[in-house]
Amino acid sequence: MPDFTVVIPARNEAAYLPLTLRALERQLSPPAEVIVVDNASQDDTAAVARAWGATVLSCHVRGIAPTRQAGLEAARTPWVATTDADSLPGPEWLAHFHEAAGPGQDGHGHGGRVALYGPMRFCGVSRPLATLSGVAYTTFLRACEAAGKPNLAGANMAYSRQAALLAGGYPDVEAYEDVLLGQALARLGEVAYVPGALVETSARRLEGGWLPFLWRHAQNLSGHTRGYFGN
């Protein structure tokens, strides 16, 4: 089975990051390394990550794409898994990615599977809303897949490091960089949806209400690459 590095981009995430790191402690298949890429935080994000034992990189170029790219370039394992600093991978997250990558996958991206992604749902909300969000997101992913445009989200995806570099890495855009990388990887090999690789993510994305949230995702579907997810 290939080794995985987990990369977490973070900007002013000292309040949320400890929960994400604890979720990684509970992985049944532990990562070889956890890299937190600090994007010029003004709080204790870097200190929190170092205290936990993560490798901390500093990215002074503002933006999610260069932050993710720094983590990709720093990783030393054949595969990279990514999540966000306000997200909680389930205990079997990496175990499912390990299994889906398959034996003999050396990360070179020569045919075979080059990227993986899984379901998400909100946490910190009522159980019915969490369930509804998971069903809605899975439906969204299936629609994208049927349209021939897999929608890989940075909060829950994994890829062959070498294939990602061959694809040019994360494009230099304000947003949508994760989806664009996933689509580039799909041109190099197989991209697989892994149903058991669940990540729960913070419902703070709903703080502005449902309509702005749904509008941002409509922009996502249209391929909008401006910073519609804010700072």
Accessible surface in RSA format (square Angstrom, percent):
REM  Atomic radii and reference values for relative SASA: ProtOr
REM  Chains: A
REM  Algorithm: Lee & Richards
REM  Probe-radius: 1.40
REM  Slices: 20
REM RES _ NUM      All-atoms   Total-Side   Main-Chain    Non-polar    All polar
REM                ABS   REL    ABS   REL    ABS   REL    ABS   REL    ABS   REL
RES MET A   1   138.63  71.8  77.39  51.2  61.24 145.8  79.51  67.6  59.12  78.3
RES PRO A   2    10.47   7.6   1.24   1.1   9.23  33.6   9.68   8.0   0.79   4.9
RES ASP A   3    80.15  56.1  77.32  77.0   2.83   6.7   3.47   8.2  76.68  76.5
RES PHE A   4     1.10   0.6   0.00   0.0   1.10   2.9   0.00   0.0   1.10   3.1
RES THR A   5     0.16   0.1   0.16   0.2   0.00   0.0   0.00   0.0   0.16   0.2
RES VAL A   6     0.00   0.0   0.00   0.0   0.00   0.0   0.00   0.0   0.00   0.0
RES VAL A   7     3.02   2.0   3.02   2.7   0.00   0.0   3.02   2.6   0.00   0.0
RES ILE A   8     0.00   0.0   0.00   0.0   0.00   0.0   0.00   0.0   0.00   0.0
RES PRO A   9     9.14   6.7   3.66   3.3   5.48  19.9   3.87   3.2   5.27  32.7
RES ALA A  10     4.99   4.6   0.00   0.0   4.99  11.3   3.96   5.6   1.03   2.7
RES ARG A  11    55.10  23.1  44.69  22.8  10.41  24.8  17.47  23.9  37.62  22.8
RES ASN A  12    63.22  43.6  43.61  42.1  19.62  47.2  20.67  49.7  42.55  41.1
RES GLU A  13    20.47  11.8  20.08  15.2   0.39   0.9   1.05   2.0  19.42  15.9
RES ALA A  14    22.15  20.4  16.15  24.9   6.00  13.6  16.19  22.8   5.96  15.8
RES ALA A  15    89.60  82.4  56.23  86.8  33.37  75.9  66.91  94.2  22.69  60.1
RES TYR A  16    71.48  33.4  70.49  40.1   0.99   2.6  45.91  34.5  25.57  31.5
RES LEU A  17     0.00   0.0   0.00   0.0   0.00   0.0   0.00   0.0   0.00   0.0
RES PRO A  18    34.37  25.1  31.58  28.8   2.80  10.2  34.07  28.1   0.31   1.9
RES LEU A  19    89.95  50.1  88.98  63.7   0.97   2.4  89.17  62.6   0.78   2.1
RES THR A  20     0.27   0.2   0.27   0.3   0.00   0.0   0.00   0.0   0.27   0.4
RES LEU A  21     1.05   0.6   1.05   0.8   0.00   0.0   1.05   0.7   0.00   0.0
RES ARG A  22   118.27  49.7 118.21  60.3   0.06   0.2  34.48  47.1  83.79  50.8
RES ALA A  23     1.78   1.6   1.13   1.7   0.65   1.5   1.41   2.0   0.37   1.0
RES LEU A  24     4.62   2.6   0.26   0.2   4.36  11.0   0.29   0.2   4.33  11.7
RES GLU A  25   110.86  63.6  75.04  56.8  35.81  85.3  32.85  63.5  78.00  63.7
RES ARG A  26   136.20  57.2 123.18  62.8  13.02  31.0  64.35  87.9  71.85  43.5
RES GLN A  27     9.30   5.2   0.05   0.0   9.25  22.0   0.05   0.1   9.25   7.0
RES LEU A  28   122.92  68.5  91.89  65.7  31.03  78.0  95.76  67.3  27.16  73.1
RES SER A  29    25.43  21.5  22.76  30.4   2.67   6.1  12.36  26.3  13.07  18.3
RES PRO A  30    97.73  71.2  83.54  76.2  14.19  51.6  83.54  69.0  14.19  88.2
RES PRO A  31    25.71  18.7   9.75   8.9  15.95  58.0   9.92   8.2  15.79  98.1
RES ALA A  32    64.91  59.7  20.40  31.5  44.50 101.2  32.50  45.8  32.41  85.9
RES GLU A  33    33.00  18.9  25.72  19.5   7.28  17.3  22.67  43.8  10.33   8.4
RES VAL A  34     9.60   6.3   4.66   4.2   4.93  11.9   4.66   4.1   4.93  13.4
RES ILE A  35     1.58   0.9   1.58   1.2   0.00   0.0   1.58   1.1   0.00   0.0
RES VAL A  36     0.00   0.0   0.00   0.0   0.00   0.0   0.00   0.0   0.00   0.0
RES VAL A  37     0.00   0.0   0.00   0.0   0.00   0.0   0.00   0.0   0.00   0.0
RES ASP A  38    15.49  10.9  15.03  15.0   0.46   1.1   0.07   0.2  15.43  15.4
RES ASN A  39     7.64   5.3   7.64   7.4   0.00   0.0   2.54   6.1   5.11   4.9
RES ALA A  40    42.56  39.1  27.61  42.6  14.95  34.0  37.74  53.2   4.82  12.8
RES SER A  41    23.61  19.9   0.80   1.1  22.81  52.5   0.80   1.7  22.81  32.0
RES GLN A  42   160.85  89.9 120.89  88.4  39.96  95.2  41.40  88.1 119.45  90.6
RES ASP A  43    61.73  43.2  35.57  35.4  26.16  61.9  36.83  86.7  24.90  24.8
RES ASP A  44    94.75  66.4  91.66  91.2   3.09   7.3  13.48  31.7  81.27  81.1
RES THR A  45     0.00   0.0   0.00   0.0   0.00   0.0   0.00   0.0   0.00   0.0
RES ALA A  46    19.08  17.5  18.69  28.8   0.39   0.9  18.69  26.3   0.39   1.0
RES ALA A  47    58.64  53.9  49.05  75.7   9.59  21.8  53.03  74.7   5.61  14.9
RES VAL A  48    36.97  24.3  31.83  28.8   5.14  12.4  35.34  30.7   1.63   4.4
RES ALA A  49     0.00   0.0   0.00   0.0   0.00   0.0   0.00   0.0   0.00   0.0
RES ARG A  50   139.82  58.7 122.70  62.5  17.11  40.7  54.74  74.8  85.07  51.6
RES ALA A  51    93.84  86.3  50.03  77.2  43.81  99.7  63.10  88.9  30.74  81.4
RES TRP A  52    79.59  31.9  47.27  22.9  32.32  75.9  55.39  29.5  24.20  39.3
RES GLY A  53    61.21  75.5   0.00   N/A  61.21  75.5  29.98  82.3  31.24  70.0
RES ALA A  54    10.40   9.6   0.00   0.0  10.40  23.7   1.08   1.5   9.32  24.7
RES THR A  55    54.25  38.6  46.14  46.8   8.11  19.3  36.38  48.9  17.87  27.0
RES VAL A  56    25.27  16.6   0.92   0.8  24.35  58.7   0.92   0.8  24.35  66.1
RES LEU A  57    48.91  27.2  46.60  33.3   2.31   5.8  48.91  34.4   0.00   0.0
RES SER A  58    69.31  58.6  39.51  52.7  29.79  68.6  15.79  33.6  53.52  75.0
RES CYS A  59    11.99   9.1   7.40   8.3   4.59  10.8   4.82  12.2   7.17   7.7
RES HIS A  60   149.84  81.9 123.82  86.1  26.02  66.6  93.50  96.4  56.34  65.6
RES VAL A  61    99.72  65.6  95.08  86.1   4.64  11.2  99.72  86.6   0.00   0.0
RES ARG A  62   130.86  54.9 107.79  54.9  23.07  54.9  52.83  72.2  78.03  47.3
RES GLY A  63    23.77  29.3   0.00   N/A  23.77  29.3  23.71  65.1   0.06   0.1
RES ILE A  64    56.84  32.3  49.02  36.5   7.82  18.8  51.80  37.3   5.04  13.7
RES ALA A  65     1.99   1.8   1.28   2.0   0.71   1.6   1.75   2.5   0.24   0.6
RES PRO A  66    32.99  24.0  23.76  21.7   9.22  33.5  29.44  24.3   3.54  22.0
RES THR A  67     1.35   1.0   1.35   1.4   0.00   0.0   1.26   1.7   0.09   0.1
RES ARG A  68    13.38   5.6  12.57   6.4   0.81   1.9   1.32   1.8  12.06   7.3
RES GLN A  69    36.61  20.5  36.61  26.8   0.00   0.0  24.72  52.6  11.89   9.0
RES ALA A  70    27.67  25.4  20.15  31.1   7.52  17.1  25.11  35.4   2.57   6.8
RES GLY A  71     0.00   0.0   0.00   N/A   0.00   0.0   0.00   0.0   0.00   0.0
RES LEU A  72     0.24   0.1   0.00   0.0   0.24   0.6   0.00   0.0   0.24   0.7
RES GLU A  73    99.70  57.2  84.15  63.7  15.55  37.0  25.26  48.9  74.44  60.8
RES ALA A  74    36.14  33.2  16.19  25.0  19.95  45.4  26.69  37.6   9.45  25.0
RES ALA A  75     2.07   1.9   0.00   0.0   2.07   4.7   0.00   0.0   2.07   5.5
RES ARG A  76   196.28  82.4 160.36  81.7  35.92  85.5  75.57 103.3 120.71  73.2
RES THR A  77    17.68  12.6  14.15  14.3   3.53   8.4  16.02  21.5   1.66   2.5
RES PRO A  78    52.90  38.6  41.72  38.0  11.18  40.6  52.31  43.2   0.59   3.7
RES TRP A  79     0.47   0.2   0.47   0.2   0.00   0.0   0.47   0.3   0.00   0.0
RES VAL A  80     0.00   0.0   0.00   0.0   0.00   0.0   0.00   0.0   0.00   0.0
RES ALA A  81     0.00   0.0   0.00   0.0   0.00   0.0   0.00   0.0   0.00   0.0
RES THR A  82     1.46   1.0   1.46   1.5   0.00   0.0   1.46   2.0   0.00   0.0
RES THR A  83     0.00   0.0   0.00   0.0   0.00   0.0   0.00   0.0   0.00   0.0
RES ASP A  84    24.91  17.5  24.91  24.8   0.00   0.0   9.06  21.3  15.85  15.8
RES ALA A  85     2.52   2.3   0.58   0.9   1.94   4.4   0.58   0.8   1.94   5.1
RES ASP A  86     7.11   5.0   1.37   1.4   5.75  13.6   2.78   6.5   4.34   4.3
RES SER A  87     0.00   0.0   0.00   0.0   0.00   0.0   0.00   0.0   0.00   0.0
RES LEU A  88    44.22  24.6  42.57  30.5   1.65   4.1  42.57  29.9   1.65   4.4
RES PRO A  89     4.72   3.4   0.00   0.0   4.72  17.1   0.00   0.0   4.72  29.3
RES GLY A  90    17.47  21.5   0.00   N/A  17.47  21.5  17.27  47.4   0.20   0.5
RES PRO A  91    70.75  51.6  70.57  64.3   0.18   0.7  70.71  58.4   0.04   0.3
RES GLU A  92    85.39  49.0  84.41  63.9   0.98   2.3  20.52  39.7  64.87  53.0
RES TRP A  93     0.75   0.3   0.00   0.0   0.75   1.8   0.00   0.0   0.75   1.2
RES LEU A  94     0.00   0.0   0.00   0.0   0.00   0.0   0.00   0.0   0.00   0.0
RES ALA A  95    32.28  29.7  25.86  39.9   6.42  14.6  27.48  38.7   4.79  12.7
RES HIS A  96    52.51  28.7  50.66  35.2   1.85   4.7  37.18  38.3  15.33  17.8
RES PHE A  97     0.00   0.0   0.00   0.0   0.00   0.0   0.00   0.0   0.00   0.0
RES HIS A  98    22.75  12.4  22.75  15.8   0.00   0.0  19.52  20.1   3.22   3.8
RES GLU A  99   121.91  70.0 110.96  83.9  10.95  26.1  39.08  75.6  82.83  67.6
RES ALA A 100    14.71  13.5   5.90   9.1   8.81  20.0  11.57  16.3   3.14   8.3
RES ALA A 101     1.63   1.5   0.00   0.0   1.63   3.7   0.00   0.0   1.63   4.3
RES GLY A 102    12.64  15.6   0.00   N/A  12.64  15.6  12.64  34.7   0.00   0.0
RES PRO A 103   111.69  81.4  94.40  86.0  17.30  62.9  94.84  78.3  16.85 104.8
RES GLY A 104    78.48  96.8   0.00   N/A  78.48  96.8  44.39 121.8  34.09  76.4
RES GLN A 105    52.12  29.1  45.07  32.9   7.04  16.8   1.67   3.5  50.45  38.3
RES ASP A 106    79.06  55.4  64.22  63.9  14.84  35.1  35.47  83.5  43.60  43.5
RES GLY A 107     4.35   5.4   0.00   N/A   4.35   5.4   2.29   6.3   2.06   4.6
RES HIS A 108    74.35  40.6  73.78  51.3   0.57   1.5  40.25  41.5  34.10  39.7
RES GLY A 109    11.26  13.9   0.00   N/A  11.26  13.9   1.38   3.8   9.88  22.1
RES HIS A 110   148.17  81.0 112.78  78.4  35.38  90.5  86.60  89.3  61.56  71.6
RES GLY A 111    41.33  51.0   0.00   N/A  41.33  51.0  30.79  84.5  10.54  23.6
RES GLY A 112    42.51  52.4   0.00   N/A  42.51  52.4  25.50  70.0  17.01  38.1
RES ARG A 113    78.82  33.1  76.35  38.9   2.46   5.9  11.18  15.3  67.64  41.0
RES VAL A 114     0.00   0.0   0.00   0.0   0.00   0.0   0.00   0.0   0.00   0.0
RES ALA A 115     0.00   0.0   0.00   0.0   0.00   0.0   0.00   0.0   0.00   0.0
RES LEU A 116     0.00   0.0   0.00   0.0   0.00   0.0   0.00   0.0   0.00   0.0
RES TYR A 117     5.79   2.7   5.79   3.3   0.00   0.0   3.10   2.3   2.70   3.3
RES GLY A 118     1.63   2.0   0.00   N/A   1.63   2.0   0.00   0.0   1.63   3.6
RES PRO A 119    15.04  11.0  15.04  13.7   0.00   0.0  15.04  12.4   0.00   0.0
RES MET A 120    20.17  10.4  19.66  13.0   0.51   1.2  19.72  16.8   0.45   0.6
RES ARG A 121    89.41  37.5  85.43  43.5   3.98   9.5   9.78  13.4  79.63  48.3
RES PHE A 122    11.56   5.8  11.33   7.0   0.23   0.6  11.33   6.9   0.23   0.7
RES CYS A 123    26.74  20.2  20.92  23.3   5.81  13.7  13.15  33.3  13.59  14.6
RES GLY A 124    84.61 104.3   0.00   N/A  84.61 104.3  44.21 121.3  40.41  90.5
RES VAL A 125    43.82  28.8  13.12  11.9  30.70  74.0  22.81  19.8  21.01  57.0
RES SER A 126    68.23  57.7  48.42  64.6  19.80  45.6  49.78 106.0  18.45  25.8
RES ARG A 127   201.85  84.8 190.93  97.3  10.92  26.0  71.36  97.5 130.49  79.1
RES PRO A 128    99.55  72.5  88.12  80.3  11.43  41.5  95.62  78.9   3.93  24.4
RES LEU A 129    46.16  25.7  43.07  30.8   3.09   7.8  45.59  32.0   0.57   1.5
RES ALA A 130    15.24  14.0  15.24  23.5   0.00   0.0  15.24  21.5   0.00   0.0
RES THR A 131    79.04  56.2  73.53  74.5   5.52  13.1  59.00  79.2  20.05  30.3
RES LEU A 132   109.24  60.8 106.09  75.9   3.15   7.9 108.99  76.5   0.25   0.7
RES SER A 133    12.45  10.5   5.49   7.3   6.96  16.0   9.68  20.6   2.77   3.9
RES GLY A 134    13.52  16.7   0.00   N/A  13.52  16.7  12.89  35.4   0.63   1.4
RES VAL A 135    90.57  59.6  85.92  77.8   4.65  11.2  89.49  77.8   1.08   2.9
RES ALA A 136    55.94  51.4  44.41  68.5  11.53  26.2  51.12  72.0   4.82  12.8
RES TYR A 137    34.46  16.1  30.74  17.5   3.71   9.7  31.71  23.8   2.75   3.4
RES THR A 138    42.71  30.4  42.71  43.3   0.00   0.0  34.19  45.9   8.52  12.9
RES THR A 139    85.34  60.7  81.14  82.3   4.21  10.0  66.43  89.2  18.91  28.6
RES PHE A 140    36.29  18.2  30.38  18.8   5.91  15.4  36.03  21.8   0.25   0.7
RES LEU A 141     1.73   1.0   1.23   0.9   0.49   1.2   1.40   1.0   0.33   0.9
RES ARG A 142   108.15  45.4 104.17  53.1   3.98   9.5  45.67  62.4  62.49  37.9
RES ALA A 143    61.40  56.5  47.32  73.0  14.08  32.0  55.80  78.6   5.60  14.8
RES CYS A 144     6.97   5.3   3.26   3.6   3.71   8.7   3.66   9.3   3.31   3.6
RES GLU A 145    78.62  45.1  67.21  50.8  11.41  27.2  27.49  53.2  51.13  41.7
RES ALA A 146    93.60  86.1  50.18  77.4  43.42  98.8  62.49  88.0  31.11  82.4
RES ALA A 147    73.97  68.0  39.75  61.3  34.23  77.9  52.84  74.4  21.13  56.0
RES GLY A 148    58.70  72.4   0.00   N/A  58.70  72.4  33.37  91.6  25.33  56.7
RES LYS A 149   127.30  62.1 125.67  77.1   1.63   3.9  70.12  63.1  57.18  60.9
RES PRO A 150    19.67  14.3  19.63  17.9   0.04   0.2  19.67  16.2   0.00   0.0
RES ASN A 151     7.96   5.5   7.79   7.5   0.17   0.4   0.00   0.0   7.96   7.7
RES LEU A 152     0.00   0.0   0.00   0.0   0.00   0.0   0.00   0.0   0.00   0.0
RES ALA A 153    19.13  17.6  17.60  27.2   1.53   3.5  17.97  25.3   1.17   3.1
RES GLY A 154     1.18   1.5   0.00   N/A   1.18   1.5   0.01   0.0   1.16   2.6
RES ALA A 155     6.70   6.2   5.69   8.8   1.01   2.3   5.69   8.0   1.01   2.7
RES ASN A 156     1.75   1.2   0.71   0.7   1.04   2.5   0.71   1.7   1.04   1.0
RES MET A 157     0.00   0.0   0.00   0.0   0.00   0.0   0.00   0.0   0.00   0.0
RES ALA A 158     0.00   0.0   0.00   0.0   0.00   0.0   0.00   0.0   0.00   0.0
RES TYR A 159     1.09   0.5   1.09   0.6   0.00   0.0   0.00   0.0   1.09   1.3
RES SER A 160     0.57   0.5   0.57   0.8   0.00   0.0   0.57   1.2   0.00   0.0
RES ARG A 161    58.54  24.6  58.54  29.8   0.00   0.0   4.92   6.7  53.61  32.5
RES GLN A 162    84.58  47.3  82.44  60.3   2.14   5.1  27.58  58.7  57.00  43.2
RES ALA A 163     0.16   0.1   0.16   0.2   0.00   0.0   0.16   0.2   0.00   0.0
RES ALA A 164     0.00   0.0   0.00   0.0   0.00   0.0   0.00   0.0   0.00   0.0
RES LEU A 165    71.05  39.6  54.29  38.8  16.76  42.1  55.10  38.7  15.95  42.9
RES LEU A 166   117.73  65.6  87.87  62.9  29.86  75.1  94.48  66.4  23.25  62.6
RES ALA A 167    31.40  28.9   0.98   1.5  30.42  69.2   9.11  12.8  22.29  59.1
RES GLY A 168    58.98  72.7   0.00   N/A  58.98  72.7  35.03  96.1  23.95  53.7
RES GLY A 169     5.64   7.0   0.00   N/A   5.64   7.0   0.10   0.3   5.54  12.4
RES TYR A 170    14.06   6.6   0.47   0.3  13.59  35.4   0.12   0.1  13.94  17.2
RES PRO A 171    43.13  31.4  32.37  29.5  10.76  39.1  43.13  35.6   0.00   0.0
RES ASP A 172   136.38  95.5 104.35 103.9  32.03  75.7  39.20  92.3  97.18  96.9
RES VAL A 173    38.04  25.0  26.01  23.5  12.03  29.0  34.43  29.9   3.61   9.8
RES GLU A 174    93.49  53.7  77.30  58.5  16.18  38.5  40.88  79.1  52.61  43.0
RES ALA A 175     6.08   5.6   5.41   8.3   0.68   1.5   6.08   8.6   0.00   0.0
RES TYR A 176    18.95   8.8  13.43   7.6   5.51  14.3   4.60   3.5  14.35  17.7
RES GLU A 177     5.54   3.2   5.54   4.2   0.00   0.0   0.00   0.0   5.54   4.5
RES ASP A 178    19.74  13.8  19.74  19.6   0.00   0.0   0.00   0.0  19.74  19.7
RES VAL A 179     2.50   1.6   2.50   2.3   0.00   0.0   2.50   2.2   0.00   0.0
RES LEU A 180    52.41  29.2  48.11  34.4   4.30  10.8  48.27  33.9   4.14  11.2
RES LEU A 181     0.75   0.4   0.00   0.0   0.75   1.9   0.75   0.5   0.00   0.0
RES GLY A 182     0.00   0.0   0.00   N/A   0.00   0.0   0.00   0.0   0.00   0.0
RES GLN A 183    33.06  18.5  31.09  22.7   1.96   4.7  10.06  21.4  22.99  17.4
RES ALA A 184    16.84  15.5  14.62  22.6   2.22   5.1  14.73  20.7   2.11   5.6
RES LEU A 185     0.00   0.0   0.00   0.0   0.00   0.0   0.00   0.0   0.00   0.0
RES ALA A 186    40.50  37.2  20.30  31.3  20.21  46.0  20.44  28.8  20.07  53.2
RES ARG A 187   184.77  77.6 147.11  75.0  37.66  89.7  75.62 103.4 109.14  66.1
RES LEU A 188    60.51  33.7  41.27  29.5  19.24  48.4  45.52  32.0  15.00  40.4
RES GLY A 189    21.38  26.4   0.00   N/A  21.38  26.4  15.33  42.1   6.06  13.6
RES GLU A 190    86.01  49.4  75.41  57.0  10.60  25.2  38.57  74.6  47.44  38.7
RES VAL A 191    28.78  18.9   4.42   4.0  24.36  58.7   4.42   3.8  24.36  66.1
RES ALA A 192     9.29   8.5   5.19   8.0   4.10   9.3   9.29  13.1   0.00   0.0
RES TYR A 193    32.63  15.2  11.07   6.3  21.56  56.1   7.63   5.7  25.00  30.8
RES VAL A 194    12.01   7.9  11.13  10.1   0.87   2.1  12.01  10.4   0.00   0.0
RES PRO A 195    90.99  66.3  79.07  72.1  11.91  43.3  79.55  65.7  11.44  71.1
RES GLY A 196    33.63  41.5   0.00   N/A  33.63  41.5  20.78  57.0  12.85  28.8
RES ALA A 197     0.00   0.0   0.00   0.0   0.00   0.0   0.00   0.0   0.00   0.0
RES LEU A 198    46.09  25.7  45.46  32.5   0.63   1.6  45.46  31.9   0.63   1.7
RES VAL A 199     0.00   0.0   0.00   0.0   0.00   0.0   0.00   0.0   0.00   0.0
RES GLU A 200    44.05  25.3  44.00  33.3   0.05   0.1   4.37   8.4  39.68  32.4
RES THR A 201    10.37   7.4  10.37  10.5   0.00   0.0  10.37  13.9   0.00   0.0
RES SER A 202    10.58   8.9   8.98  12.0   1.60   3.7   5.56  11.8   5.02   7.0
RES ALA A 203    20.44  18.8  13.05  20.1   7.40  16.8  13.86  19.5   6.58  17.4
RES ARG A 204    77.54  32.6  63.93  32.6  13.60  32.4  24.24  33.1  53.30  32.3
RES ARG A 205    63.83  26.8  55.77  28.4   8.07  19.2  30.00  41.0  33.83  20.5
RES LEU A 206    27.02  15.0  17.34  12.4   9.68  24.3  17.34  12.2   9.68  26.1
RES GLU A 207   145.43  83.5 105.36  79.7  40.06  95.4  51.64  99.9  93.78  76.6
RES GLY A 208    57.64  71.1   0.00   N/A  57.64  71.1  33.36  91.6  24.28  54.4
RES GLY A 209    29.07  35.9   0.00   N/A  29.07  35.9  28.48  78.2   0.59   1.3
RES TRP A 210   110.08  44.2 105.30  51.0   4.78  11.2  83.62  44.6  26.46  42.9
RES LEU A 211   145.02  80.8 140.56 100.6   4.45  11.2 141.00  99.0   4.01  10.8
RES PRO A 212    55.87  40.7  50.24  45.8   5.63  20.5  55.58  45.9   0.29   1.8
RES PHE A 213    23.33  11.7  23.33  14.4   0.00   0.0  23.33  14.1   0.00   0.0
RES LEU A 214    96.47  53.7  91.59  65.5   4.88  12.3  91.90  64.5   4.57  12.3
RES TRP A 215   161.38  64.8 157.26  76.1   4.12   9.7 143.94  76.7  17.44  28.3
RES ARG A 216    47.75  20.0  47.75  24.3   0.00   0.0  12.11  16.6  35.63  21.6
RES HIS A 217    43.61  23.8  43.43  30.2   0.18   0.5  36.68  37.8   6.93   8.1
RES ALA A 218    46.38  42.6  36.08  55.7  10.30  23.4  39.73  56.0   6.64  17.6
RES GLN A 219    32.83  18.4  30.68  22.4   2.15   5.1   8.15  17.3  24.68  18.7
RES ASN A 220    11.76   8.1  11.76  11.4   0.00   0.0   0.00   0.0  11.76  11.4
RES LEU A 221   103.64  57.7  80.41  57.5  23.23  58.4  81.64  57.3  22.01  59.2
RES SER A 222    89.98  76.0  47.29  63.1  42.69  98.3  50.95 108.5  39.03  54.7
RES GLY A 223    27.58  34.0   0.00   N/A  27.58  34.0  13.70  37.6  13.88  31.1
RES HIS A 224    65.18  35.6  57.91  40.3   7.26  18.6  36.28  37.4  28.90  33.6
RES THR A 225    44.55  31.7  40.74  41.3   3.80   9.1  14.00  18.8  30.55  46.2
RES ARG A 226   145.90  61.3 145.90  74.4   0.00   0.0  46.64  63.7  99.26  60.2
RES GLY A 227    34.26  42.3   0.00   N/A  34.26  42.3  15.31  42.0  18.95  42.5
RES TYR A 228    27.14  12.7   7.16   4.1  19.98  52.0  18.76  14.1   8.39  10.3
RES PHE A 229    96.33  48.2  67.76  42.0  28.57  74.3  70.46  42.7  25.87  74.0
RES GLY A 230    56.60  69.8   0.00   N/A  56.60  69.8  33.93  93.1  22.67  50.8
RES ASN A 231   155.01 106.9  94.32  91.1  60.69 146.1  50.93 122.6 104.08 100.6
END  Absolute sums over single chains surface
CHAIN  1 A    10413.6       7823.8       2589.8       6079.1       4334.5
END  Absolute sums over all chains
TOTAL         10413.6       7823.8       2589.8       6079.1       4334.5
